[in-house]
Amino acid sequence: MDQTVIAPAPVVEHERAHFPEGLTLDCGMTLAPVEIAYRTYGTLSEARDNAILICHALTGDQYVAETHPVTGRRGWWERMVGPGRPIDTDRFFVICSNVLGGCMGSTGPRSPRGASDAEPWGTEFPPITIRDMVRAQHALVRSLGIEHLFAVVGGSMGGMQVLEWATTYPEMVKAAMPIATSAFHSAQNIAFNEVSRQAIFADPDWHGGRYWEAGVIPARGLAVARMMAHITYLSEDALTRKFGRRVRKSDGTPNQPCSGGSLSMFGEIFEVESYLRHQGSSFVRRFDANSYLTITRAMDWMDIAAESDGDLADAFAGTRTRFCVVSFSSDWLFPTSQSRTLVRALMRAGANVSSVEIETDKGHDAFLLDEPDFDRTVRGFLSGVAEHADLPARVRGGAG
Amino acid sequence: MDQTVIAPAPVVEHERAHFPEGLTLDCGMTLAPVEIAYRTYGTLSEARDNAILICHALTGDQYVAETHPVTGRRGWWERMVGPGRPIDTDRFFVICSNVLGGCMGSTGPRSPRGASDAEPWGTEFPPITIRDMVRAQHALVRSLGIEHLFAVVGGSMGGMQVLEWATTYPEMVKAAMPIATSAFHSAQNIAFNEVSRQAIFADPDWHGGRYWEAGVIPARGLAVARMMAHITYLSEDALTRKFGRRVRKSDGTPNQPCSGGSLSMFGEIFEVESYLRHQGSSFVRRFDANSYLTITRAMDWMDIAAESDGDLADAFAGTRTRFCVVSFSSDWLFPTSQSRTLVRALMRAGANVSSVEIETDKGHDAFLLDEPDFDRTVRGFLSGVAEHADLPARVRGGAG
């Protein structure tokens, strides 16, 4: 069968922090060297007390609030982060780094194994955890001369990192905003991730993970993985509202990762099919399959309670961090019930915690979309924390 | 990469009805010859008024209440159908046929194209609809000398067939029991099916649908499709109850359709991963990929309202059939909201309709599982219809 040849992504020089001594991982191995690619927005105050770390989701990256250098699309959270936005870069110094194990400049399976001319790690990249990602962010934050974070904010897998920050470095985190997330990955979450992985393994261009040797990428399998995941990011209502049962002419282009033109009925396909194929095809141009495997495994092993012998409240014992836990009513991937479990544990731990379920039909992806109630929640929480903190008026948002 | 060689299924001689003149399909083509494989249980009454047609779901078949000749497992609805069971074969004559387009003896993509020594239809098998499946069942029922069905019963895609029976041959159907189903396939339903199809297309052993020429089957892609579909058949609660986050040693067997042993953490995988891999691996031994494509497409095009210009009530206008619409509270693939839409349309059409939502955490598959409330519903509905019908006491269940 024809191999799917995808145009290579443009070579991008990412801004990076270098850690030659590396990191000791949860698996026991020391990964060295480690590089963490990151972006910052706004200005760090002289007191270094206005930094907000934003943690990205599974397929996100550090390009939060600017045009993405590979896709040319706007930053994934531009509507939330920027001057005058809910996370206001006129007040806060915003940091976002590509996760350890990622493929947008941070050390991951595509990185050379040791010397810069070595072959990539590929599937031999060590297994990493969400806590390992946070350890790498911690090294970055400290290298920027920051000892305390005003807030750590993130949705989905980003929210998992927020929780790991709050339990691993509690004294560094003034405020934590875990959004559309959970303190553990459920059996259903794991199940979907496992199907994603099997789709990649089933691709003829997978080559046991050494696809670079053949000059190909497992584009079809990765596209299937993305298509399936994308369904879980939307609600049934959102899919119905966006596509319903509308049909369009089948383009039947057979050389794309997602084709299946042969399965049209009367020469037509459903718009939702066409949309998903596009989601799959465009994704494989920017994401590495081995990173997808590494990061989904890290999510699956996420279980904060297990890290403290089974009681989630113990993980947060003595915390002085202020928490705001956000969920979305139509999110069935990380449903509100999981946020409630987290909130109950935080209450048992005596934490300062507020929580809100935003009413929306947009599903899990609502945290990335236009949700005015959510915007107000983010803005209000950060303002509230600033008012109660010993911050200068510039950061509190007052005059002068 | 290694091809996945699967032991061929044992050759089984299915009981079949032959229709040399074939069927004219919704696509306009006449498919000939047509063979429909079927099984019956119980005895047809002299008045020929006690026949119940059971319609199977996507991957089901005609072996309802006896050991399956290929898998050796018990019939898929043995707990529901048999002597003294809710669908009581001491009272009723039960018929179940393998759907048109299937792979358990009825004409489908694996059937020879014309003469018995011709090559298989493969992807050139004509597109069929749920109504085409029902047309084939109608031919079978008439060939058995039956002019009226006491009831048509089915879950999931089987329920779609029930609805097509009630709208296409209303005068033949005394009672209809659509279970965990819908009068149309939703955008989310279509989306999941499309991912299944792309998984099959992505398999190196797919060979454009002519896999038999290479002596292989697209086992990996089909397994991925089945794994994903299987998640949609269960609820999040059921997956949590059955597996939670329990782990087991990775077996790491690389020659199965689902392997991924390389992605264990500390040599362990989650039990839910192992379970899904088993679901995928065992499925490919009994199901044909081209049938999977044909049948999922038929489901996607199901839209009874569209067949009557958009108003679902019109499709049932003047019906004298008694309906019992059943849904399950934790079924998110065919949620109760879709059953309610159907019930409202039936009410508008003036139909005799009762409906029930069974409380369960078992998800969509609940109709196949141990649900005493559901059993009582089936038994009660059939008894009620028999009491109001002009049937002899033997069928009504009374003495004498």
Contacts between the chains, C-beta under 8 A, distances in Angstrom:
chain1	res1	chain2	res2	distance
A	1	B	204	6.1
A	1	B	206	7.5
A	1	B	207	6.9
A	1	B	208	7.7
A	27	B	265	7.7
A	27	B	266	7.1
A	123	B	262	5.6
A	127	B	265	5.0
A	127	B	266	7.7
A	184	B	245	6.6
A	185	B	245	7.4
A	186	B	236	6.3
A	186	B	239	7.3
A	186	B	240	6.1
A	186	B	245	7.9
A	187	B	236	7.5
A	187	B	239	3.9
A	187	B	240	5.1
A	187	B	242	7.4
A	187	B	243	4.6
A	187	B	244	5.9
A	187	B	245	6.9
A	187	B	270	7.5
A	187	B	272	4.7
A	188	B	231	6.6
A	188	B	234	7.9
A	188	B	236	4.4
A	188	B	239	4.8
A	188	B	240	7.4
A	190	B	245	7.5
A	190	B	270	5.1
A	190	B	272	5.4
A	190	B	273	6.6
A	191	B	227	7.9
A	191	B	231	4.8
A	191	B	239	6.2
A	191	B	272	5.2
A	191	B	273	7.5
A	191	B	276	5.9
A	192	B	228	7.8
A	192	B	231	6.3
A	194	B	227	7.2
A	194	B	260	7.4
A	194	B	270	7.6
A	194	B	272	7.2
A	194	B	273	4.4
A	194	B	276	5.7
A	194	B	277	7.8
A	195	B	224	6.1
A	195	B	227	4.7
A	195	B	228	4.7
A	195	B	231	6.9
A	195	B	276	6.9
A	197	B	260	5.4
A	197	B	263	5.8
A	198	B	220	7.5
A	198	B	223	7.0
A	198	B	224	5.0
A	198	B	227	6.2
A	198	B	258	5.3
A	198	B	260	5.9
A	198	B	277	7.4
A	198	B	280	7.1
A	199	B	199	5.7
A	199	B	202	7.0
A	199	B	224	4.9
A	201	B	220	7.3
A	201	B	258	7.9
A	201	B	259	6.3
A	201	B	260	5.4
A	202	B	199	7.0
A	202	B	202	6.3
A	202	B	203	5.8
A	202	B	220	3.5
A	202	B	221	5.6
A	202	B	223	7.6
A	202	B	224	5.6
A	202	B	257	7.8
A	203	B	202	5.7
A	203	B	204	7.8
A	204	B	1	6.1
A	204	B	203	7.8
A	204	B	204	3.3
A	206	B	1	7.4
A	207	B	1	7.0
A	208	B	1	7.6
A	209	B	262	7.2
A	220	B	198	7.5
A	220	B	201	7.3
A	220	B	202	3.5
A	221	B	202	5.6
A	223	B	198	7.0
A	223	B	202	7.6
A	224	B	195	6.1
A	224	B	198	5.0
A	224	B	199	4.9
A	224	B	202	5.6
A	224	B	224	6.9
A	227	B	191	7.8
A	227	B	194	7.2
A	227	B	195	4.8
A	227	B	198	6.3
A	228	B	192	7.8
A	228	B	195	4.7
A	228	B	228	5.8
A	231	B	188	6.6
A	231	B	191	4.8
A	231	B	192	6.3
A	231	B	195	6.9
A	234	B	188	7.9
A	236	B	186	6.3
A	236	B	187	7.6
A	236	B	188	4.5
A	236	B	332	7.7
A	236	B	335	7.4
A	239	B	186	7.3
A	239	B	187	3.9
A	239	B	188	4.8
A	239	B	191	6.3
A	240	B	186	6.1
A	240	B	187	5.0
A	240	B	188	7.4
A	242	B	187	7.4
A	243	B	187	4.6
A	244	B	187	5.9
A	245	B	184	6.6
A	245	B	185	7.4
A	245	B	186	7.9
A	245	B	187	6.9
A	245	B	190	7.5
A	245	B	303	6.1
A	245	B	306	7.7
A	257	B	202	7.8
A	258	B	198	5.3
A	258	B	201	7.9
A	259	B	201	6.3
A	260	B	194	7.5
A	260	B	197	5.3
A	260	B	198	5.8
A	260	B	201	5.2
A	262	B	123	5.7
A	262	B	209	7.3
A	263	B	197	5.9
A	263	B	293	6.0
A	263	B	297	5.8
A	265	B	27	7.7
A	265	B	127	5.0
A	265	B	297	6.2
A	265	B	300	8.0
A	265	B	301	5.5
A	266	B	27	7.1
A	266	B	127	7.7
A	270	B	187	7.5
A	270	B	190	5.1
A	270	B	194	7.6
A	270	B	300	6.7
A	272	B	187	4.7
A	272	B	190	5.4
A	272	B	191	5.2
A	272	B	194	7.2
A	273	B	190	6.6
A	273	B	191	7.5
A	273	B	194	4.4
A	276	B	191	5.8
A	276	B	194	5.7
A	276	B	195	6.9
A	277	B	194	7.8
A	277	B	198	7.4
A	280	B	198	7.1
A	293	B	263	6.0
A	297	B	263	5.8
A	297	B	265	6.3
A	300	B	265	8.0
A	300	B	270	6.6
A	301	B	265	5.5
A	303	B	245	6.1
A	306	B	245	7.7
A	332	B	236	7.7
A	332	B	332	7.0
A	335	B	236	7.4
